Amino acid sequence: MLFGITKYGLLPGKYAPPDYRSDMPAFMGALSDEEIWAVLAYIKSFWPQELRQAQRDLTLHRQ
């Protein structure tokens, strides 16, 4: 989900309620997929271990 929001922006109906308004831009034209993953990895490196584990668990349940 974090990758999709970063690449495509915070799309109403997909990542937010249908009438949700956000200034979250899409980075699809500015960053490659590899660069997006690298940015997310960098941000996650500052998360506490418990939060990183919870996000991993959530990701595994969605696959």
N, CA, C and O atoms as a Tripos MOL2 file, in Angstrom:
@<TRIPOS>MOLECULE
protein
  252   251    63     0     0
PROTEIN
NO_CHARGES

@<TRIPOS>ATOM
      1 N           0.8250   -1.1830    0.0000 N.3       1 MET1
      2 CA          0.0000    0.0000    0.0000 C.3       1 MET1
      3 C           0.8770    1.2570    0.0000 C.2       1 MET1
      4 O           0.5940    2.2130   -0.7220 O.2       1 MET1
      5 N           1.9410    1.2530    0.8120 N.am      2 LEU2
      6 CA          2.8230    2.4290    0.8490 C.3       2 LEU2
      7 C           3.4490    2.6920   -0.5230 C.2       2 LEU2
      8 O           3.5800    3.8410   -0.9450 O.2       2 LEU2
      9 N           3.8300    1.6280   -1.2030 N.am      3 PHE3
     10 CA          4.4010    1.7790   -2.5450 C.3       3 PHE3
     11 C           3.3690    2.3860   -3.4950 C.2       3 PHE3
     12 O           3.6820    3.3160   -4.2380 O.2       3 PHE3
     13 N           2.1470    1.8660   -3.4740 N.am      4 GLY4
     14 CA          1.0890    2.3730   -4.3520 C.3       4 GLY4
     15 C           0.7630    3.8220   -4.0900 C.2       4 GLY4
     16 O           0.5900    4.5990   -5.0290 O.2       4 GLY4
     17 N           0.6750    4.1980   -2.8260 N.am      5 ILE5
     18 CA          0.3850    5.5930   -2.4850 C.3       5 ILE5
     19 C           1.5190    6.4970   -2.9630 C.2       5 ILE5
     20 O           1.2750    7.5840   -3.4870 O.2       5 ILE5
     21 N           2.7560    6.0440   -2.7800 N.am      6 THR6
     22 CA          3.8960    6.8600   -3.2070 C.3       6 THR6
     23 C           3.9470    6.9730   -4.7310 C.2       6 THR6
     24 O           4.2060    8.0500   -5.2680 O.2       6 THR6
     25 N           3.7010    5.8720   -5.4170 N.am      7 LYS7
     26 CA          3.7970    5.8910   -6.8830 C.3       7 LYS7
     27 C           2.6250    6.6150   -7.5320 C.2       7 LYS7
     28 O           2.8250    7.4210   -8.4410 O.2       7 LYS7
     29 N           1.4030    6.3380   -7.0780 N.am      8 TYR8
     30 CA          0.2070    6.8520   -7.7570 C.3       8 TYR8
     31 C          -0.4850    8.0050   -7.0370 C.2       8 TYR8
     32 O          -1.4370    8.5770   -7.5690 O.2       8 TYR8
     33 N          -0.0240    8.3540   -5.8410 N.am      9 GLY9
     34 CA         -0.6810    9.3880   -5.0520 C.3       9 GLY9
     35 C          -1.7660    8.7710   -4.1780 C.2       9 GLY9
     36 O          -2.0580    7.5800   -4.2920 O.2       9 GLY9
     37 N          -2.3440    9.5560   -3.3330 N.am     10 LEU10
     38 CA         -3.3820    9.0700   -2.4230 C.3      10 LEU10
     39 C          -4.7120    9.1100   -3.1600 C.2      10 LEU10
     40 O          -5.4510   10.0910   -3.0740 O.2      10 LEU10
     41 N          -5.0110    8.0370   -3.8850 N.am     11 LEU11
     42 CA         -6.1780    7.9710   -4.7520 C.3      11 LEU11
     43 C          -7.4630    7.7240   -3.9730 C.2      11 LEU11
     44 O          -7.5740    6.7130   -3.2790 O.2      11 LEU11
     45 N          -8.4420    8.6320   -4.0730 N.am     12 PRO12
     46 CA         -9.7430    8.3790   -3.4600 C.3      12 PRO12
     47 C         -10.3760    7.1300   -4.0630 C.2      12 PRO12
     48 O         -10.3180    6.9140   -5.2740 O.2      12 PRO12
     49 N         -10.9750    6.3170   -3.2120 N.am     13 GLY13
     50 CA        -11.6050    5.0900   -3.6680 C.3      13 GLY13
     51 C         -10.6740    3.8910   -3.6800 C.2      13 GLY13
     52 O         -11.1370    2.7500   -3.6620 O.2      13 GLY13
     53 N          -9.3690    4.1300   -3.7120 N.am     14 LYS14
     54 CA         -8.4040    3.0270   -3.6760 C.3      14 LYS14
     55 C          -7.6650    3.0010   -2.3460 C.2      14 LYS14
     56 O          -7.6500    1.9780   -1.6620 O.2      14 LYS14
     57 N          -7.0590    4.1120   -1.9800 N.am     15 TYR15
     58 CA         -6.3020    4.1850   -0.7360 C.3      15 TYR15
     59 C          -6.9730    5.0820    0.3020 C.2      15 TYR15
     60 O          -6.4880    5.2030    1.4270 O.2      15 TYR15
     61 N          -8.0670    5.6980   -0.0680 N.am     16 ALA16
     62 CA         -8.7870    6.6140    0.8220 C.3      16 ALA16
     63 C         -10.2750    6.5540    0.4710 C.2      16 ALA16
     64 O         -10.6360    6.0570   -0.5960 O.2      16 ALA16
     65 N         -11.1340    7.0500    1.3490 N.am     17 PRO17
     66 CA        -12.5710    7.0870    1.0250 C.3      17 PRO17
     67 C         -12.8150    7.8600   -0.2750 C.2      17 PRO17
     68 O         -12.0280    8.7380   -0.6270 O.2      17 PRO17
     69 N         -13.9000    7.5410   -0.9900 N.am     18 PRO18
     70 CA        -14.1560    8.1500   -2.3090 C.3      18 PRO18
     71 C         -14.1470    9.6780   -2.3350 C.2      18 PRO18
     72 O         -13.7420   10.2650   -3.3380 O.2      18 PRO18
     73 N         -14.5750   10.3280   -1.2750 N.am     19 ASP19
     74 CA        -14.6360   11.7980   -1.2820 C.3      19 ASP19
     75 C         -13.4360   12.4480   -0.5890 C.2      19 ASP19
     76 O         -13.4440   13.6530   -0.3380 O.2      19 ASP19
     77 N         -12.4090   11.6580   -0.2820 N.am     20 TYR20
     78 CA        -11.2280   12.1720    0.4270 C.3      20 TYR20
     79 C         -10.3940   13.0350   -0.5040 C.2      20 TYR20
     80 O         -10.1730   12.6830   -1.6620 O.2      20 TYR20
     81 N          -9.9270   14.1790    0.0170 N.am     21 ARG21
     82 CA         -9.0690   15.0790   -0.7570 C.3      21 ARG21
     83 C          -7.7060   15.1390   -0.0940 C.2      21 ARG21
     84 O          -7.6020   15.2350    1.1290 O.2      21 ARG21
     85 N          -6.6700   15.0810   -0.9020 N.am     22 SER22
     86 CA         -5.3070   15.0770   -0.3840 C.3      22 SER22
     87 C          -4.3860   15.8140   -1.3410 C.2      22 SER22
     88 O          -4.6540   15.9050   -2.5390 O.2      22 SER22
     89 N          -3.3100   16.3310   -0.8010 N.am     23 ASP23
     90 CA         -2.2790   16.9700   -1.6210 C.3      23 ASP23
     91 C          -1.1230   16.0120   -1.9070 C.2      23 ASP23
     92 O          -0.0990   16.4200   -2.4530 O.2      23 ASP23
     93 N          -1.2880   14.7150   -1.5330 N.am     24 MET24
     94 CA         -0.2340   13.7320   -1.7660 C.3      24 MET24
     95 C          -0.0290   13.5640   -3.2690 C.2      24 MET24
     96 O          -0.9190   13.0780   -3.9670 O.2      24 MET24
     97 N           1.1430   13.9640   -3.7690 N.am     25 PRO25
     98 CA          1.3820   13.8400   -5.2100 C.3      25 PRO25
     99 C           1.7630   12.4120   -5.5890 C.2      25 PRO25
    100 O           2.1590   11.6160   -4.7380 O.2      25 PRO25
    101 N           1.6390   12.1050   -6.8570 N.am     26 ALA26
    102 CA          2.1420   10.8500   -7.4060 C.3      26 ALA26
    103 C           3.5980   11.0730   -7.8090 C.2      26 ALA26
    104 O           3.9380   12.1130   -8.3730 O.2      26 ALA26
    105 N           4.4440   10.1050   -7.5220 N.am     27 PHE27
    106 CA          5.8550   10.2120   -7.8840 C.3      27 PHE27
    107 C           6.2080    9.3200   -9.0720 C.2      27 PHE27
    108 O           7.3830    9.0920   -9.3620 O.2      27 PHE27
    109 N           5.1710    8.8130   -9.7620 N.am     28 MET28
    110 CA          5.3650    7.8810  -10.8730 C.3      28 MET28
    111 C           6.3110    8.4520  -11.9360 C.2      28 MET28
    112 O           7.1670    7.7250  -12.4400 O.2      28 MET28
    113 N           6.1810    9.6860  -12.2730 N.am     29 GLY29
    114 CA          7.0300   10.2690  -13.3110 C.3      29 GLY29
    115 C           8.3570   10.7910  -12.8020 C.2      29 GLY29
    116 O           9.2460   11.1070  -13.5940 O.2      29 GLY29
    117 N           8.5030   10.8870  -11.4820 N.am     30 ALA30
    118 CA          9.7160   11.4710  -10.9150 C.3      30 ALA30
    119 C          10.7010   10.4310  -10.3950 C.2      30 ALA30
    120 O          11.9110   10.6560  -10.4190 O.2      30 ALA30
    121 N          10.1890    9.2870   -9.9220 N.am     31 LEU31
    122 CA         11.0400    8.2530   -9.3330 C.3      31 LEU31
    123 C          10.7600    6.9040   -9.9970 C.2      31 LEU31
    124 O           9.6200    6.5980  -10.3480 O.2      31 LEU31
    125 N          11.7960    6.1150  -10.1610 N.am     32 SER32
    126 CA         11.6180    4.7470  -10.6540 C.3      32 SER32
    127 C          11.0640    3.8840   -9.5130 C.2      32 SER32
    128 O          11.0820    4.2990   -8.3540 O.2      32 SER32
    129 N          10.5820    2.7040   -9.8400 N.am     33 ASP33
    130 CA         10.0990    1.7970   -8.8000 C.3      33 ASP33
    131 C          11.2020    1.5010   -7.7860 C.2      33 ASP33
    132 O          10.9510    1.4750   -6.5810 O.2      33 ASP33
    133 N          12.4130    1.2800   -8.2710 N.am     34 GLU34
    134 CA         13.5430    0.9960   -7.3860 C.3      34 GLU34
    135 C          13.8180    2.1670   -6.4450 C.2      34 GLU34
    136 O          14.1240    1.9640   -5.2700 O.2      34 GLU34
    137 N          13.7110    3.3810   -6.9560 N.am     35 GLU35
    138 CA         13.9290    4.5570   -6.1090 C.3      35 GLU35
    139 C          12.8240    4.6930   -5.0610 C.2      35 GLU35
    140 O          13.0960    5.0650   -3.9200 O.2      35 GLU35
    141 N          11.5870    4.3950   -5.4400 N.am     36 ILE36
    142 CA         10.4790    4.4430   -4.4740 C.3      36 ILE36
    143 C          10.7200    3.4350   -3.3630 C.2      36 ILE36
    144 O          10.5800    3.7630   -2.1850 O.2      36 ILE36
    145 N          11.0870    2.1930   -3.7350 N.am     37 TRP37
    146 CA         11.3750    1.1780   -2.7060 C.3      37 TRP37
    147 C          12.5250    1.6290   -1.8050 C.2      37 TRP37
    148 O          12.4850    1.3990   -0.5960 O.2      37 TRP37
    149 N          13.5390    2.2610   -2.3710 N.am     38 ALA38
    150 CA         14.6740    2.7320   -1.5770 C.3      38 ALA38
    151 C          14.2470    3.8280   -0.5920 C.2      38 ALA38
    152 O          14.6750    3.8250    0.5620 O.2      38 ALA38
    153 N          13.4130    4.7550   -1.0410 N.am     39 VAL39
    154 CA         12.9130    5.8150   -0.1590 C.3      39 VAL39
    155 C          12.0940    5.2120    0.9840 C.2      39 VAL39
    156 O          12.2610    5.5940    2.1420 O.2      39 VAL39
    157 N          11.2050    4.2630    0.6500 N.am     40 LEU40
    158 CA         10.3920    3.6250    1.6910 C.3      40 LEU40
    159 C          11.2650    2.8630    2.6870 C.2      40 LEU40
    160 O          11.0090    2.9020    3.8900 O.2      40 LEU40
    161 N          12.2900    2.1730    2.1950 N.am     41 ALA41
    162 CA         13.2020    1.4560    3.0920 C.3      41 ALA41
    163 C          13.9190    2.4340    4.0230 C.2      41 ALA41
    164 O          14.0900    2.1560    5.2100 O.2      41 ALA41
    165 N          14.3340    3.5690    3.4830 N.am     42 TYR42
    166 CA         14.9930    4.5850    4.3080 C.3      42 TYR42
    167 C          14.0530    5.1030    5.4000 C.2      42 TYR42
    168 O          14.4450    5.1980    6.5630 O.2      42 TYR42
    169 N          12.8250    5.4350    5.0320 N.am     43 ILE43
    170 CA         11.8520    5.9250    6.0090 C.3      43 ILE43
    171 C          11.5850    4.8660    7.0660 C.2      43 ILE43
    172 O          11.5630    5.1670    8.2590 O.2      43 ILE43
    173 N          11.3810    3.6250    6.6310 N.am     44 LYS44
    174 CA         11.0960    2.5400    7.5740 C.3      44 LYS44
    175 C          12.2670    2.2840    8.5150 C.2      44 LYS44
    176 O          12.0650    1.7870    9.6230 O.2      44 LYS44
    177 N          13.4830    2.6120    8.0990 N.am     45 SER45
    178 CA         14.6470    2.3770    8.9620 C.3      45 SER45
    179 C          14.5880    3.2210   10.2370 C.2      45 SER45
    180 O          15.2990    2.9300   11.1990 O.2      45 SER45
    181 N          13.7650    4.2440   10.2550 N.am     46 PHE46
    182 CA         13.6000    5.0780   11.4460 C.3      46 PHE46
    183 C          12.4410    4.6170   12.3230 C.2      46 PHE46
    184 O          12.2780    5.1150   13.4370 O.2      46 PHE46
    185 N          11.6330    3.6720   11.8370 N.am     47 TRP47
    186 CA         10.5070    3.1670   12.6150 C.3      47 TRP47
    187 C          11.0250    2.3090   13.7590 C.2      47 TRP47
    188 O          12.0530    1.6480   13.6120 O.2      47 TRP47
    189 N          10.3390    2.3060   14.8920 N.am     48 PRO48
    190 CA         10.7100    1.3870   15.9710 C.3      48 PRO48
    191 C          10.5200   -0.0650   15.4940 C.2      48 PRO48
    192 O           9.7040   -0.3300   14.6110 O.2      48 PRO48
    193 N          11.2700   -0.9840   16.0780 N.am     49 GLN49
    194 CA         11.2200   -2.3900   15.6790 C.3      49 GLN49
    195 C           9.7980   -2.9490   15.7300 C.2      49 GLN49
    196 O           9.4080   -3.7120   14.8470 O.2      49 GLN49
    197 N           9.0200   -2.5810   16.7480 N.am     50 GLU50
    198 CA          7.6600   -3.1060   16.8810 C.3      50 GLU50
    199 C           6.7860   -2.6850   15.6940 C.2      50 GLU50
    200 O           5.9800   -3.4750   15.2040 O.2      50 GLU50
    201 N           6.9450   -1.4620   15.2430 N.am     51 LEU51
    202 CA          6.1700   -0.9680   14.1070 C.3      51 LEU51
    203 C           6.5910   -1.6660   12.8150 C.2      51 LEU51
    204 O           5.7490   -2.0140   11.9870 O.2      51 LEU51
    205 N           7.9000   -1.8690   12.6480 N.am     52 ARG52
    206 CA          8.3720   -2.5840   11.4570 C.3      52 ARG52
    207 C           7.8330   -4.0100   11.4270 C.2      52 ARG52
    208 O           7.4520   -4.5070   10.3670 O.2      52 ARG52
    209 N           7.7990   -4.6750   12.5880 N.am     53 GLN53
    210 CA          7.2740   -6.0380   12.6450 C.3      53 GLN53
    211 C           5.7720   -6.0570   12.3620 C.2      53 GLN53
    212 O           5.2890   -6.9370   11.6510 O.2      53 GLN53
    213 N           5.0400   -5.1080   12.9040 N.am     54 ALA54
    214 CA          3.5930   -5.0390   12.6580 C.3      54 ALA54
    215 C           3.3200   -4.8160   11.1700 C.2      54 ALA54
    216 O           2.3930   -5.4120   10.6210 O.2      54 ALA54
    217 N           4.1050   -3.9760   10.5190 N.am     55 GLN55
    218 CA          3.9280   -3.7220    9.0880 C.3      55 GLN55
    219 C           4.2700   -4.9670    8.2840 C.2      55 GLN55
    220 O           3.5830   -5.2730    7.3090 O.2      55 GLN55
    221 N           5.3290   -5.7020    8.6760 N.am     56 ARG56
    222 CA          5.6780   -6.9610    8.0140 C.3      56 ARG56
    223 C           4.5440   -7.9760    8.1440 C.2      56 ARG56
    224 O           4.1770   -8.6370    7.1730 O.2      56 ARG56
    225 N           3.9900   -8.0920    9.3590 N.am     57 ASP57
    226 CA          2.8940   -9.0350    9.5960 C.3      57 ASP57
    227 C           1.6830   -8.6840    8.7550 C.2      57 ASP57
    228 O           1.0480   -9.5710    8.1850 O.2      57 ASP57
    229 N           1.3530   -7.4050    8.6680 N.am     58 LEU58
    230 CA          0.2200   -6.9580    7.8660 C.3      58 LEU58
    231 C           0.4480   -7.2780    6.3900 C.2      58 LEU58
    232 O          -0.4660   -7.7250    5.6970 O.2      58 LEU58
    233 N           1.6710   -7.0460    5.9150 N.am     59 THR59
    234 CA          1.9990   -7.3280    4.5270 C.3      59 THR59
    235 C           1.8690   -8.8220    4.2290 C.2      59 THR59
    236 O           1.3490   -9.1890    3.1750 O.2      59 THR59
    237 N           2.3200   -9.6720    5.1130 N.am     60 LEU60
    238 CA          2.2300  -11.1200    4.9040 C.3      60 LEU60
    239 C           0.7840  -11.5950    4.8610 C.2      60 LEU60
    240 O           0.4560  -12.5050    4.0990 O.2      60 LEU60
    241 N          -0.0780  -10.9950    5.6630 N.am     61 HIS61
    242 CA         -1.4870  -11.3940    5.6820 C.3      61 HIS61
    243 C          -2.2240  -10.9660    4.4170 C.2      61 HIS61
    244 O          -3.2370  -11.5700    4.0640 O.2      61 HIS61
    245 N          -1.7440   -9.9520    3.7420 N.am     62 ARG62
    246 CA         -2.4070   -9.4560    2.5230 C.3      62 ARG62
    247 C          -1.9490  -10.1910    1.2740 C.2      62 ARG62
    248 O          -2.5690  -10.0470    0.2210 O.2      62 ARG62
    249 N          -0.8940  -10.9650    1.3600 N.am     63 GLN63
    250 CA         -0.3640  -11.6430    0.1610 C.3      63 GLN63
    251 C          -1.0890  -12.9240   -0.1030 C.2      63 GLN63
    252 O          -0.7760  -13.6230   -1.0670 O.2      63 GLN63
@<TRIPOS>BOND
     1     1     2 1
     2     2     3 1
     3     3     4 2
     4     3     5 am
     5     5     6 1
     6     6     7 1
     7     7     8 2
     8     7     9 am
     9     9    10 1
    10    10    11 1
    11    11    12 2
    12    11    13 am
    13    13    14 1
    14    14    15 1
    15    15    16 2
    16    15    17 am
    17    17    18 1
    18    18    19 1
    19    19    20 2
    20    19    21 am
    21    21    22 1
    22    22    23 1
    23    23    24 2
    24    23    25 am
    25    25    26 1
    26    26    27 1
    27    27    28 2
    28    27    29 am
    29    29    30 1
    30    30    31 1
    31    31    32 2
    32    31    33 am
    33    33    34 1
    34    34    35 1
    35    35    36 2
    36    35    37 am
    37    37    38 1
    38    38    39 1
    39    39    40 2
    40    39    41 am
    41    41    42 1
    42    42    43 1
    43    43    44 2
    44    43    45 am
    45    45    46 1
    46    46    47 1
    47    47    48 2
    48    47    49 am
    49    49    50 1
    50    50    51 1
    51    51    52 2
    52    51    53 am
    53    53    54 1
    54    54    55 1
    55    55    56 2
    56    55    57 am
    57    57    58 1
    58    58    59 1
    59    59    60 2
    60    59    61 am
    61    61    62 1
    62    62    63 1
    63    63    64 2
    64    63    65 am
    65    65    66 1
    66    66    67 1
    67    67    68 2
    68    67    69 am
    69    69    70 1
    70    70    71 1
    71    71    72 2
    72    71    73 am
    73    73    74 1
    74    74    75 1
    75    75    76 2
    76    75    77 am
    77    77    78 1
    78    78    79 1
    79    79    80 2
    80    79    81 am
    81    81    82 1
    82    82    83 1
    83    83    84 2
    84    83    85 am
    85    85    86 1
    86    86    87 1
    87    87    88 2
    88    87    89 am
    89    89    90 1
    90    90    91 1
    91    91    92 2
    92    91    93 am
    93    93    94 1
    94    94    95 1
    95    95    96 2
    96    95    97 am
    97    97    98 1
    98    98    99 1
    99    99   100 2
   100    99   101 am
   101   101   102 1
   102   102   103 1
   103   103   104 2
   104   103   105 am
   105   105   106 1
   106   106   107 1
   107   107   108 2
   108   107   109 am
   109   109   110 1
   110   110   111 1
   111   111   112 2
   112   111   113 am
   113   113   114 1
   114   114   115 1
   115   115   116 2
   116   115   117 am
   117   117   118 1
   118   118   119 1
   119   119   120 2
   120   119   121 am
   121   121   122 1
   122   122   123 1
   123   123   124 2
   124   123   125 am
   125   125   126 1
   126   126   127 1
   127   127   128 2
   128   127   129 am
   129   129   130 1
   130   130   131 1
   131   131   132 2
   132   131   133 am
   133   133   134 1
   134   134   135 1
   135   135   136 2
   136   135   137 am
   137   137   138 1
   138   138   139 1
   139   139   140 2
   140   139   141 am
   141   141   142 1
   142   142   143 1
   143   143   144 2
   144   143   145 am
   145   145   146 1
   146   146   147 1
   147   147   148 2
   148   147   149 am
   149   149   150 1
   150   150   151 1
   151   151   152 2
   152   151   153 am
   153   153   154 1
   154   154   155 1
   155   155   156 2
   156   155   157 am
   157   157   158 1
   158   158   159 1
   159   159   160 2
   160   159   161 am
   161   161   162 1
   162   162   163 1
   163   163   164 2
   164   163   165 am
   165   165   166 1
   166   166   167 1
   167   167   168 2
   168   167   169 am
   169   169   170 1
   170   170   171 1
   171   171   172 2
   172   171   173 am
   173   173   174 1
   174   174   175 1
   175   175   176 2
   176   175   177 am
   177   177   178 1
   178   178   179 1
   179   179   180 2
   180   179   181 am
   181   181   182 1
   182   182   183 1
   183   183   184 2
   184   183   185 am
   185   185   186 1
   186   186   187 1
   187   187   188 2
   188   187   189 am
   189   189   190 1
   190   190   191 1
   191   191   192 2
   192   191   193 am
   193   193   194 1
   194   194   195 1
   195   195   196 2
   196   195   197 am
   197   197   198 1
   198   198   199 1
   199   199   200 2
   200   199   201 am
   201   201   202 1
   202   202   203 1
   203   203   204 2
   204   203   205 am
   205   205   206 1
   206   206   207 1
   207   207   208 2
   208   207   209 am
   209   209   210 1
   210   210   211 1
   211   211   212 2
   212   211   213 am
   213   213   214 1
   214   214   215 1
   215   215   216 2
   216   215   217 am
   217   217   218 1
   218   218   219 1
   219   219   220 2
   220   219   221 am
   221   221   222 1
   222   222   223 1
   223   223   224 2
   224   223   225 am
   225   225   226 1
   226   226   227 1
   227   227   228 2
   228   227   229 am
   229   229   230 1
   230   230   231 1
   231   231   232 2
   232   231   233 am
   233   233   234 1
   234   234   235 1
   235   235   236 2
   236   235   237 am
   237   237   238 1
   238   238   239 1
   239   239   240 2
   240   239   241 am
   241   241   242 1
   242   242   243 1
   243   243   244 2
   244   243   245 am
   245   245   246 1
   246   246   247 1
   247   247   248 2
   248   247   249 am
   249   249   250 1
   250   250   251 1
   251   251   252 2
@<TRIPOS>SUBSTRUCTURE
     1 MET1         2 RESIDUE 1 A MET
     2 LEU2         6 RESIDUE 1 A LEU
     3 PHE3        10 RESIDUE 1 A PHE
     4 GLY4        14 RESIDUE 1 A GLY
     5 ILE5        18 RESIDUE 1 A ILE
     6 THR6        22 RESIDUE 1 A THR
     7 LYS7        26 RESIDUE 1 A LYS
     8 TYR8        30 RESIDUE 1 A TYR
     9 GLY9        34 RESIDUE 1 A GLY
    10 LEU10       38 RESIDUE 1 A LEU
    11 LEU11       42 RESIDUE 1 A LEU
    12 PRO12       46 RESIDUE 1 A PRO
    13 GLY13       50 RESIDUE 1 A GLY
    14 LYS14       54 RESIDUE 1 A LYS
    15 TYR15       58 RESIDUE 1 A TYR
    16 ALA16       62 RESIDUE 1 A ALA
    17 PRO17       66 RESIDUE 1 A PRO
    18 PRO18       70 RESIDUE 1 A PRO
    19 ASP19       74 RESIDUE 1 A ASP
    20 TYR20       78 RESIDUE 1 A TYR
    21 ARG21       82 RESIDUE 1 A ARG
    22 SER22       86 RESIDUE 1 A SER
    23 ASP23       90 RESIDUE 1 A ASP
    24 MET24       94 RESIDUE 1 A MET
    25 PRO25       98 RESIDUE 1 A PRO
    26 ALA26      102 RESIDUE 1 A ALA
    27 PHE27      106 RESIDUE 1 A PHE
    28 MET28      110 RESIDUE 1 A MET
    29 GLY29      114 RESIDUE 1 A GLY
    30 ALA30      118 RESIDUE 1 A ALA
    31 LEU31      122 RESIDUE 1 A LEU
    32 SER32      126 RESIDUE 1 A SER
    33 ASP33      130 RESIDUE 1 A ASP
    34 GLU34      134 RESIDUE 1 A GLU
    35 GLU35      138 RESIDUE 1 A GLU
    36 ILE36      142 RESIDUE 1 A ILE
    37 TRP37      146 RESIDUE 1 A TRP
    38 ALA38      150 RESIDUE 1 A ALA
    39 VAL39      154 RESIDUE 1 A VAL
    40 LEU40      158 RESIDUE 1 A LEU
    41 ALA41      162 RESIDUE 1 A ALA
    42 TYR42      166 RESIDUE 1 A TYR
    43 ILE43      170 RESIDUE 1 A ILE
    44 LYS44      174 RESIDUE 1 A LYS
    45 SER45      178 RESIDUE 1 A SER
    46 PHE46      182 RESIDUE 1 A PHE
    47 TRP47      186 RESIDUE 1 A TRP
    48 PRO48      190 RESIDUE 1 A PRO
    49 GLN49      194 RESIDUE 1 A GLN
    50 GLU50      198 RESIDUE 1 A GLU
    51 LEU51      202 RESIDUE 1 A LEU
    52 ARG52      206 RESIDUE 1 A ARG
    53 GLN53      210 RESIDUE 1 A GLN
    54 ALA54      214 RESIDUE 1 A ALA
    55 GLN55      218 RESIDUE 1 A GLN
    56 ARG56      222 RESIDUE 1 A ARG
    57 ASP57      226 RESIDUE 1 A ASP
    58 LEU58      230 RESIDUE 1 A LEU
    59 THR59      234 RESIDUE 1 A THR
    60 LEU60      238 RESIDUE 1 A LEU
    61 HIS61      242 RESIDUE 1 A HIS
    62 ARG62      246 RESIDUE 1 A ARG
    63 GLN63      250 RESIDUE 1 A GLN
